[in-house]
Amino acid sequence: MDPVRNPYAPGAGQRPPELAGRGKQLDAFDIVCERIARGRPERSVMLTGLRGVGKTVLLNQLRSAAGARGWGTGKIEARPDQELRRPLSSALHMAVRAIAKTHRSTERVDDFLGILKAFALRATADKGMRERWQPGIDVPAVTGRADSGDIEIDLVELLTEAAGLAADIGVGIAVFIDEMQDLGPADISAICGACHELSQDAAPLIVVGAGLPHLPAVLSASKSYSERLFSYHRIDRLDRESADQALIAPAEREEVKFSDEALAALYRKADGYPYFVQAYGKATWDQAPGSPITAEDVEVAAPTAEEELAVGFFGSRYERATPAEREYMRAMADLAGDDGPVATAAVAAELGRKPASLSPARDGLIKKGLIYSAERGTIGFTVPHFGRYLRTVTT
């Protein structure tokens, strides 16, 4: 069929043509926003799951939902080598610009921007660098608020000021943080502390984070009350009905149908993971001679999809690992069976090594986002079916 009309879109954070199976999370977020609009206290939101389940797509959709309500929004992607101040300053600047045009007092807005600028400038300890770098805020920095240099103190003060600005005009602010598990311990602690203060005051500002399955453990290690501080949503694979809908709805808009057998075959191949649904859907569309798409078309197209996944989704990650880290992952793959978490002690036994000697490889893989600490003493792959890939293509 015509590849130009192909509706499927596998990509990092790229919105699929049909966002299926996420109605529960979207509805829950609408309730959060409505409660905040009515001055009721609400918790910030955390989305967790493996790579390829659509966390970033959902994060972006929630941001759109907040924006549609007239809220100010900003988004950052956390990186292990970057402190929070600068990217958060940019995100809040964007959020405030969105609501400033309806605010009654330009002086009040400028006062906040001065505080935001002072907060941002504390990002660099070196005085000379601080004088050269500017955050793009065209008002003088205001001293004495959110500029102590202690991120935990400063963030509470900054977000409290931002929330007050939004409250003036009856809207909210939402800050979206992707890859949140990559924030440093001090920044995680500061976010938890700030969210705690904001929720107690029923302030109209929330943080919406997305991260790997161990994000709750990262938050809990920082603040013991974090398990009660956030509303957690585990984002997992799609059920059969939702996966079918993700394929059927875009095809119907192009007047193309799938046979029941084709849909069953696609679900077996993709296993319900949204990224895989799009990858197999795209390859099958390109290979199919016409409508309806059949199970035979799926089988013919499957090697194309699998080759693309092997190179782009799995292979690119495998290439980032050192030889020692690859050895560690292959041992995990041999033990994992269905790709579930495995005990670190079992990996050491598989390799005939002492657990302590494998710590550098394990820690390196965690920092690269290839594995995560599922529970105490266990580790798992961050990418679905990665163990299956390793068992297939490595020796």
N, C-alpha and C positions, 0 to 999 in steps of 0.2 A: 504494500500500500504506500501511498504518498508519504515519504518521510517528513516533508515540510508540514504536513497536517498532524504529525505525531504529537499527541498532547502530553505525553509523560515526560517528567523532568527530574531525573536523578541528579542531585547536586548537594553540596554542603550548605545547609541552611536554606536551600531554595524551596519556595512554597510549592507543594504539589498542586495540580489543577483541581483536586478535590481533597480537602482536609477532612478525612473520614476518621471516625473513632475517637475524636477528642472533644466531643460535646460536653462530657462531664466536667472537664477542666475549664472549658469556656464558660459554662453556666456558673461554676463555683466562683470564677473570677468576677463575673457580672454581679454576683451577690456581694463580694468583697467591696467592689467599687460603689455599689448602691448603699451599703451600710456606711461606708466612709462619707459619702455625700450627705447622709443624714446625721452625721456627727457621732456615729457609734464606733467604738473601738474595734479594730480588726488586726489580724496578724498579717505579716508579710508572707510571701509565697515562695516556695522552693520546688522546682521541678528536677527530678533525678531519673537517670536511666543510662543505658549503654549508648554508645555511639550508633547513629543510624536509626534511632527510634523517633526522631523528629522533635527533639527538645528545642533546638534553635528556631525551627519553623513555628512551634507553638509559642515560644517566647515572643517572636515577632507578631504573631496574631494577637496575643494579649496586649502588646503595645499598641497595636492598631485599635483594639477595643477601647483602651484607655483614652487614646487620642480622639476617638469619635465622641467621647463624652466631654470633650473640651479640656481634658487634663494636659498638663505639661509632662512630657516624657523624654527620657534620654537613655541611651544604651551604651554599655561598654563590654568589651571582651577581655577578661582577665588573662594575664600572662605571668608565668612564674618569675620572670626577671623584671617586673614592673610594679612599682608602688601604686597605691590606689589614688593618691591625691590628684595627679594630672588628668587621668582619664575620667575620674568622677567629676572633676571641675568642668570638663568639657561637656559631659552628659547633663549636669545640672544647668549649665549655661544654656544648652539647647532647650531644656525643659522650661526654664524661666522665660526665655525669649518667646516661647509659644503662648504663655499666659500673660505676658507683659502688655500686649496690645489691648487687652480688655481690662487691665488694672486701672483703677481710678487715679493712682498717685505715681507719677513718674519718679518723684523723689524717693518714694518707698522702694521702688524697683532698683533705683541706682544705689541706694544704701545696701541692699542685699548684694548687688553685683560687686560693690566694694569689699564686702565681707568675703564673697566667693573668690575674688582676686587675691586677697590676703591669704586665704586658705591654700590656693593653688601655688602661690609663690613660696610657701613653706616646703614645697616638694624637694627643693634642692638645698642641701646643707651649705654648699660652697657659695659665699657671698658674691663672688665675681660672676659665676654662672647664673645666680638668681637675678642679677641685674641685667644680664643679657637676654634671658628667656622671659617672654611675656605670654600670658594665657589668652590674649585676644579679647580682653574685656576693656572697653574704652571708658572706664571711670577710674579715679584714684583708689588705691587699696585703702581699706578702713582698718585701722589697728585696734586691738583689744577684744576681738571676737573671732573665734575659730582660727587663731593664728599662733597658738601657744607652742606648736611644734609637737605636741602629744596628739597623735591621730585619734585616740579614743575620746579625748576631751573635745578636740576640734570638730570631729564629725558630728557629735551630739549637738553642738552649738550651731553648726552649719545647717544640718537638716531641720533643726527646730526653726531656724530663721526661714528656710525655704517653705516649710509647712505653713508658717504664719502668713507668708506672702500668698500662697494658694488659698488659704482660708479667707483672706480678705475678699475674694471674689467668688467664693463658694465652689471651688473646684479642688482637684487633688493633683499631686505629683507622684509619678511612679518612675523609679530608677531600675532599669533592667540590666542584670549582670550575667553574661554568658561565661561558661567555663569557670564557674565561681570557685571550684575546688583549687584552682591555681593561685588564688590570692594568698599572700603571706599571712602568718599567724597573727601579727599585730593588726593587719587590716581586717581579717575575719573577726577578731575580737572587737574591733571598733564598730563594725557593722552590727554585730549582735547587740552591743551596748546601746547603739543609737536606736535600733529597732525596738529595743526594750523600753526606752524612754518615750519614743513616739507612740507606741501602742498604749502605754499607761495614760498618756494625755489625749488619746483619741485624735491625734494629729493627722491631717489629711495627706500623709506621705507614706508610701510603702516601697519596699525593695522586693523585686521579683527576680529570683536567681535561678539559674539552670546549671546542672553539673552532673558529674558521674555518680554512680551508685553510692560511693563512699562520702559524698558531700555531707549527709547528716552526721556522720562520724567526725568529720573535720569541724563542723560547727559545734558539736557536743564537746569536743576536746578543748575548744576555746571557752565556751560558757556552758556550764552544766544545765542551765535553764533553757538552752536553745531548742531542746526537743519539744518544749511547750510554747516556744516563742514564735515558731513558724508553722504555716500550714503546708505540709509536705504532700506532693503528688508524684507517685511513681509512674513514669511514662514507659510503657512496655510495648511489646509487639501488638499488632492489630488482631482482633478475632477474625474469623472467617467472613462474617457478614460485612465488617468494616473494610477488610482488604478487598473484597469483591466490589464494594461501593467505590473504593478508590480507583478501581480499574473501569467499572461500568459507566459511571457518570461522565467522565471525560470523553469516553468513546461514543456514548450516545449523542453528545453534542456534535460529533462528527459523523453521525448516522452510521456508526459501526457497532456490531454486536459481538459478544463472546459466547461460545457454546458453554454449557454447564461443565463439560469435561475439561475445557480449556481453563476455566476459572479454578477448578479443582487442582489441575496440574500447576498452575501459577502459584497457588497457595502453598503447595508442597515445596516448590522451588524457593519461594521467597520466605517461607516460614513466618509470614506475618510482619516482618520487619519493614517499615515504610520505605527505607532507602532501597531495599531489595525489590519491593513491589514495583517501584518506579523503574529500576534497572531492567527487570525482566519484562515489565510491560512495554518499555521502549523498544527493547530488542525484538520482542515478539511482533509488535506492530510493524517494524521495518521489514521483517521476514515474511509476514503473512501476505499471500497473494490477494486476499479480499475478505469481505465480511460474509458470514460470521468467522471470527478467528477460532481455530480448532486446537485440540490438544496436540495434534501433529505439528502445527505451527509452533507451539510452545517448545516441543522437543527439538525442532530444527533450530530455534533461536537460542535455546539455553546455553550452548557453548559460547556464543557471542557475548551474552550477558556475563557468564562466568569468567570469560577472559578479561572483560572490562573490569570486573570486580577484583580479579586477581592482580591486575596491574595498578589500578587507581585506588581501590578501597583497602585491600589487604597488602599488596606488594609495597606500596609507598611507605606504609608503616613498618613493615618488616625491614626495609632497607635502612631505616633510621637506627636500628639496633646494632650494638657492637657484637662481635663473635660470641663473647661470654653471655651477653643478654639473649642472643638467639638460641644458644644452648639451653639457657634457663627456660625460654618459652617453649622449645621443643619438648622438654621434659614435662612441662605443664600440659602440653597438648596430648602427650602419650597417656597422661593420668586423667585428663578431664573427661574423656568419654563424650558426654553430651555438651561439652564446653562449660560445664558448671565450675564453680570455685573449687580449688584444691588446697590441701594443707601444705604449708611451706616445708614442714618436716618431711612430707611425702616426696616433694620435689628434691630435697637434699638426699633422701635415700635413693631415689631414682638415679641421681647423678653420682652417687657414692661419695658425697662430700659432707662436711660439717655445715650445718645451717649458717653459722656465723661467716663462713668463707664465701657464702653466696649473697651476703647482704649488699655488696656494691652493685651486683647485677640486678638484684630485685629493686633496690632503691633507684637505680638508673631507669629501669622500665616504668616505675611509678611516676618519676619526674617527667618522662616522655609521654605519659598518658597512655601507655600500651597495656598496663595492668593496673589493678587497684586492689587495695586491701579490703576484701569483702567483710570479714569479721576477724576477730583476734586469731592470728595463726593461720589465716587462709588468704589466698589471692585468686583473682579471676581476671580474665581478659576483658578489656573495656569495649572490644569490638565483637559483636555476635558472629559466631561461626569461625572465629580466628583460629581456634584450635583445629577445626576441621581443615581449614586452609593449610596450616602448617603440616598436618599429617599427610596431606595430599602432595605438596610440592617440595618438601624438604626431606632430607635424609638424616 
